[in-house]
């Protein structure tokens, strides 16, 4: 016996029994975690929810200066046909003024790396707490930077959808999209 | 006061005696709710524990009935609630009782919490009793929030979006947690289903924690307006009939006010926007939570940083857990704390101001006002209470509850 030197009832040194207790407890914890996992993972999105992958949008009817909202994965997606002025303003902003620095070009590039500055396509969900910002429809408050304004907690976005003022930490999210032709875009 | 009055009760009814010998449920009721020695000097603030219990039972009763007619599906939920209001016999009444019952449950619990603070009920040996109470409060908030989502109106949908998005502030794993909570990429049918399941489950969890709360209460007995422990029979009266009557009276008065709202102004505490069906593409111009969340909502918005705001909001409740150790004064009741007394009233003003800020859009002077009120809230708990207990000179205390009561009568 390797542990013959441990006196019965002695304290301090671990005994065979201590080892067995720890080993059994550790195995039990692993088992409990393995059983808990299906219950936790069960709450994640189901296969049919994940399957709502992509949509195709014809952008031909959108005139310069107009914007539309389409629904993708239950969320609004803003498609704005930007004016020359919008683009100039967005490009002219120095990176140092941005809480989440991104160039305008990087926000109008599709998945084939083609830059189309006139088309800004973003998920229309404020990165603060998920409201839909105003400014996509005519007559709505576009906020102090001429882009979008979230009425919930006062976040203001510029003409590139970048956060400029307010509690939102990040720019409006650009989904993956690809122009299949000059007038047809696939989102997702 | 764990001591009971001498010998166990003798039951004359043979059936009761037979049952009690095998399952001592009648002895238990006799000991804990009849002869239970209770301080003789309760004021009406001590009604609100019983009132809250009545509201909990009322919420479960109305909720189970509503569930028999409600459909948890994004295409049918709104219409099923309208059907309850218009077509189901007395559906309007049950629903108005349920949605206003939530508000009145919170009124009762807020008074109950404030009473515990004013009279120092959380101090030794009642710290765990207090902490169980804060757990009940948290469970109530979760239950109320999920219940508000079920009618699937505009405020349901956007309130749920804002509150679940709070978790996206958590670094690294935030977005995965939000997707997990939603069961999708936005609030949708899986979210509504799980909220319904949890909204049905949590009230029974609350019942279980209330049971623990009461067990903990009956170990050392209730605190009282003097904060002095009972020293003998002259300081106490049996719980029944003295406090069953007094609680019953308070419950009736409370239910009169509740009925006034249910019957004459059932929508006064709600938001009209929730009678518009949920639209995932249009956010209402002004999202407000239910009134009982407004102070915490104001704290969330007062901090100009997403993660910071979320931490402050949860911190506002977290400080309540450690309140028994933040308050360094050994005197329980504010009656004998001449300075603390005024700060407890100021805390009420502060929370009301926070609620007012939470109700209004985050613009103009509401921004600095909510920031000042938020700072004061944390100042009260984290700085004032530890210091005040050291420097405040308490007023002389009466030797016993009986002395305090009888002297008052004589004078």
Interface residues (C-beta under 8 A of the other chain):
Chain A: X40 X43 X44 X45 X46 X49 X52 X69 X71 X73 X74 X75 X76 X128 X129 X130 X131 X132 X133 X134 X150 X151 X152 X153 X154 X166 X167 X168 X169
Chain B: X158 X161 X162 X164 X165 X166 X168 X179 X180 X181 X182 X183 X184 X185 X186 X187 X188 X190 X194 X280 X281 X282 X283 X285 X286 X287 X301 X303 X304 X305 X306 X307 X309 X361 X362 X363
